[in-house]
Amino acid sequence: MASADIPDIVIGRLPIYLRTLNCMLAEGKEITASQELADRLGMSSAQIRKDLSHFGEFGKQGTGYETRYLRDQLRKILRVDREWDVALVGAGELGHALAHYGHFDRSGFHIVAVFDHDPRKIGTKMGRFQILDSATIPTVIQEMGIQLAIIAVPADSAQQVADTLIEAGIRAILNYAPTTLNVPPGVRVQYIDPVVYLQRMTYYL
């Protein structure tokens, strides 16, 4: 099935399955089943089987899934069976925290360039990174062949940053700025705004 035919909500659940399978492998579980995954994730086994069926058959009825095999297949589907270089724009408090978030590296996502437009920050060190001038984004992105970027700038700067990144060749953006970006077809954006999730939760309180 072509990737365009698979609902984005299905793709969004695959990393959750992958994380759970990694936990199972760490526990020494060599075989699992859709029901066990469902119990751990608080969802239906039928939904898990339907999601996986978009990509092929990974288990056998009555015997379940080989945990490592299913994990490896999901890694291939999500293209995280390789290493990815990432550009980070924004060297403020949030950018500093993201640059030092070790789980990125452990998951195969390596921040290789940090940019900021503040003259007081440009050229200074932020941990192992030397902060680069945002004006050099097009040159650095193209020279390093980076396809992924993280935006950690104020909302009023985010669209301009996104435009610059996309023009330089970025194809996927993780956006921490509390605003919606306008991007051309073929560019993926994922939004992370903690306030939105807090507001979603307070509805239930």
C-alpha positions as CSV (number, residue, x, y, z in Angstrom):
1,M,0.0,0.0,0.0
2,A,1.3,3.4,-0.9
3,S,2.2,5.6,2.1
4,A,-0.2,8.3,0.9
5,D,-3.1,5.8,1.4
6,I,-2.3,5.1,5.1
7,P,-4.0,7.4,7.5
8,D,-1.6,9.7,9.4
9,I,-3.2,8.6,12.7
10,V,-2.0,5.1,12.0
11,I,1.6,6.3,11.4
12,G,1.3,8.2,14.7
13,R,0.6,5.0,16.6
14,L,3.6,3.1,15.2
15,P,6.2,4.8,17.3
16,I,4.1,3.9,20.4
17,Y,4.1,0.3,19.3
18,L,7.8,0.5,18.7
19,R,8.5,1.9,22.2
20,T,6.4,-0.8,23.8
21,L,8.2,-3.5,21.8
22,N,11.6,-2.1,22.9
23,C,10.4,-2.3,26.5
24,M,9.3,-5.9,26.0
25,L,12.7,-6.9,24.6
26,A,14.4,-5.2,27.6
27,E,12.2,-7.5,29.8
28,G,13.3,-10.5,27.8
29,K,10.0,-11.2,26.1
30,E,10.7,-12.9,22.8
31,I,7.1,-13.5,21.8
32,T,4.1,-11.2,22.2
33,A,0.5,-10.9,20.9
34,S,-1.7,-8.0,19.8
35,Q,-3.7,-8.5,23.0
36,E,-0.7,-8.1,25.2
37,L,0.3,-4.9,23.3
38,A,-3.3,-3.7,23.7
39,D,-3.3,-4.4,27.4
40,R,-0.2,-2.4,27.9
41,L,-1.4,0.5,25.7
42,G,-5.0,0.7,26.9
43,M,-6.4,0.1,23.4
44,S,-8.1,-2.7,21.5
45,S,-6.1,-5.6,20.0
46,A,-8.3,-5.3,16.8
47,Q,-7.0,-1.8,16.3
48,I,-3.4,-2.9,16.6
49,R,-3.9,-5.7,14.1
50,K,-5.7,-3.4,11.7
51,D,-2.8,-0.8,12.0
52,L,-0.2,-3.4,11.3
53,S,-2.1,-5.0,8.4
54,H,-1.5,-1.8,6.4
55,F,2.1,-2.9,6.1
56,G,1.9,-6.7,5.8
57,E,1.6,-9.8,7.9
58,F,4.0,-9.9,10.8
59,G,2.7,-12.7,13.0
60,K,0.8,-16.0,12.9
61,Q,-2.6,-16.7,14.2
62,G,-2.3,-18.6,17.5
63,T,1.4,-17.9,18.0
64,G,1.5,-14.1,18.0
65,Y,4.5,-12.0,17.0
66,E,8.3,-12.5,17.4
67,T,9.0,-9.4,19.4
68,R,12.4,-8.6,17.8
69,Y,11.2,-9.2,14.3
70,L,8.2,-7.0,14.7
71,R,10.3,-4.3,16.3
72,D,12.8,-4.4,13.4
73,Q,10.0,-4.2,10.8
74,L,8.5,-1.2,12.5
75,R,12.0,0.4,12.6
76,K,12.2,-0.1,8.8
77,I,8.7,1.2,8.1
78,L,9.4,4.4,10.2
79,R,12.9,4.7,8.6
80,V,14.5,4.8,12.0
81,D,16.8,1.8,11.1
82,R,19.3,4.5,10.1
83,E,20.8,7.7,11.7
84,W,19.3,11.1,11.1
85,D,21.0,14.5,11.4
86,V,18.9,17.3,12.8
87,A,19.2,21.1,12.8
88,L,18.0,23.0,15.9
89,V,16.9,26.7,15.5
90,G,16.6,28.6,18.8
91,A,19.3,28.6,21.5
92,G,17.1,29.8,24.4
93,E,16.2,27.8,27.5
94,L,14.0,25.4,25.5
95,G,16.7,25.0,22.8
96,H,19.3,24.4,25.5
97,A,17.2,21.6,27.0
98,L,16.6,20.0,23.6
99,A,20.3,20.2,22.6
100,H,21.1,18.3,25.8
101,Y,18.3,15.7,25.6
102,G,20.2,12.5,25.4
103,H,17.3,10.3,24.2
104,F,17.6,12.0,20.7
105,D,21.0,10.5,20.2
106,R,20.0,7.1,21.7
107,S,17.1,7.0,19.2
108,G,19.3,7.8,16.2
109,F,18.5,11.5,15.9
110,H,21.6,13.6,16.1
111,I,21.5,17.4,16.5
112,V,24.4,18.5,14.4
113,A,23.9,22.3,14.1
114,V,22.3,24.9,16.5
115,F,21.3,28.3,15.1
116,D,20.2,31.6,16.7
117,H,19.8,35.2,15.5
118,D,20.9,36.8,18.8
119,P,24.4,38.5,18.3
120,R,25.1,37.8,22.0
121,K,24.8,34.1,21.5
122,I,26.3,33.6,18.0
123,G,29.7,32.1,18.3
124,T,29.3,31.1,21.9
125,K,29.3,27.5,23.2
126,M,26.2,25.7,24.3
127,G,27.5,22.4,25.6
128,R,29.3,20.7,22.7
129,F,27.7,23.0,20.2
130,Q,28.9,26.3,18.9
131,I,25.9,28.5,18.1
132,L,25.7,29.5,14.5
133,D,24.2,32.6,13.0
134,S,20.7,31.9,11.6
135,A,21.8,33.8,8.5
136,T,23.9,30.7,7.7
137,I,21.0,28.3,7.7
138,P,20.7,27.9,3.9
139,T,24.5,27.2,3.5
140,V,24.8,24.8,6.5
141,I,21.7,22.9,5.8
142,Q,22.6,22.3,2.1
143,E,26.3,21.5,2.8
144,M,25.4,18.9,5.5
145,G,22.4,17.5,3.6
146,I,20.1,17.9,6.7
147,Q,16.4,17.0,6.1
148,L,15.0,17.3,9.7
149,A,14.8,20.4,11.8
150,I,13.5,21.5,15.2
151,I,12.1,25.0,15.7
152,A,12.4,26.4,19.3
153,V,11.8,30.1,18.7
154,P,9.1,32.5,19.7
155,A,5.8,32.2,17.8
156,D,6.3,35.5,15.9
157,S,9.6,34.2,14.4
158,A,8.5,30.6,13.6
159,Q,7.1,31.1,10.1
160,Q,10.1,33.0,8.8
161,V,12.4,30.4,10.3
162,A,10.3,27.6,8.7
163,D,10.4,29.3,5.3
164,T,14.1,29.6,5.5
165,L,14.5,26.0,6.5
166,I,12.2,24.7,3.8
167,E,13.9,26.7,1.1
168,A,17.2,25.2,2.3
169,G,15.9,21.7,1.8
170,I,14.3,20.7,5.1
171,R,11.5,18.2,4.6
172,A,10.3,17.7,8.2
173,I,9.9,20.1,11.1
174,L,9.3,19.4,14.8
175,N,7.7,22.7,15.9
176,Y,7.8,23.8,19.5
177,A,6.6,27.3,18.8
178,P,3.0,27.9,19.8
179,T,1.7,28.7,16.4
180,T,0.6,26.9,13.2
181,L,3.0,26.9,10.3
182,N,2.1,27.3,6.6
183,V,4.2,24.8,4.6
184,P,4.1,23.5,1.1
185,P,2.9,20.0,0.1
186,G,5.6,17.4,0.8
187,V,6.8,19.1,4.0
188,R,5.7,17.4,7.3
189,V,5.2,19.4,10.5
190,Q,4.7,17.9,13.9
191,Y,3.6,20.3,16.7
192,I,4.6,20.1,20.4
193,D,2.8,22.7,22.5
194,P,2.6,21.6,26.2
195,V,-0.1,24.2,26.9
196,V,-2.4,22.6,24.4
197,Y,-2.0,19.2,26.1
198,L,-2.5,20.7,29.5
199,Q,-5.7,22.4,28.3
200,R,-6.9,19.1,26.8
201,M,-6.4,17.4,30.2
202,T,-8.0,20.1,32.3
203,Y,-11.2,19.4,30.5
204,Y,-11.4,16.1,32.3
205,L,-10.6,17.5,35.8
